[in-house]
């Protein structure tokens, strides 16, 4: 039997949005969005929150999932999430006695994924045998529309060969949206969650809301007010 660990990283101390992972939209905290999506998915052996925040850990316990205390040394602004994954994997295995084959990373800051998304991403991992990353297509924010500003304030196009093309003529490009990462045990242990050769799980732009500031929260609130969301 394949053992799958779903990890929800919820570090305290966000600067852009204080208490970000616990902020509520439509009655649910961002952590709860991740928890409910995981609980709606099949084929997950264990669901866990890894955090240095006592309130976030209490939220995990309230929902009947593992609460894994993250060390202070890997809970700083500059701490890579790979370190949290490595520690949480070890902690979860010690607690459950299981040996996990696959890890699914569900970041609370990208809340609009469903149980069906998780299942589909896992199916892609099983099919291709390599890490899966959720992405959304870039439209108006295409890199062809991006520029550097030179020392004399002149604009220098990032992609000069296609900078003048119409939007509909631009080659499709995709942005990691942060909602889903699926990777094997070796990637978790080695800290190689993000790599060049990953399988794309494409999600619609309408769900590509990533919470980095207060405006993003307002966008999420507007989305939830207009849509009936099913995990």
HUCORMO-V89796 format. One line per field, one symbol per residue. phi: phi as a letter, one per 20 degrees, with the letter a starting at -180 (. if undefined). psi: psi as a letter, one per 20 degrees, with the letter a starting at -180 (. if undefined). burial: b if it has 24 or more other ideal C-beta (glycine too) atoms within 12 Angstrom, else e. A space follows every 10 residues. Layout:
# HUCORMO-V89796
phi: ???
psi: ???
burial: ???
This chain:
# HUCORMO-V89796
phi: .fecdeddec fenfefcgmg fdfdclncff ffgffffffe eemefbdbdd bedfffffff ffemdfddfe fffdcegeff fgffffffff fffffemede eccddceffc fecdgfffff fffffffdmb gdcfccfedf efffedcedf gemfecffcf fcfeffgfef ffccdgdnfb ccbegffffe mdfdbfecee dedfgfdeed edbfffffff fffffeceec f
psi: pppppppopm qrkpggnpkg ijqppkiqrh ghggghgghi qrjpgqpqpp qjohghhhgg hhjkrpoopp qhikjrhjpq hhhhggghgg ghhhgijqop hqpppophim imqrhhgggh hhhgghgikr qppprqppeh kqiijqqqor hjjqpophmh hjhjqqgiiq qpqqppiihp pprrgghghi klgprgnqpp opqqhhjlop oirhhhhhgg ggghhiqopp .
burial: eeebbbbbbb bbebeebebb bbbebeebbb bbbbbbbbbb bebbbbbbbb bbbeebbebb eebebbbbbb eeebbeeeee bbbbbbbbbb bbbeeeeeeb bbbbbbbbbb bbbbbebbbb bbebbeeeee bbbbbbbbee ebbbeeeeee eeeeeeeeee eeeeeeeeee eeeebbbbbb bbbbbebbee eebeeeebbb bbbeeebbbb beeeebbeeb eebbeeeebe b
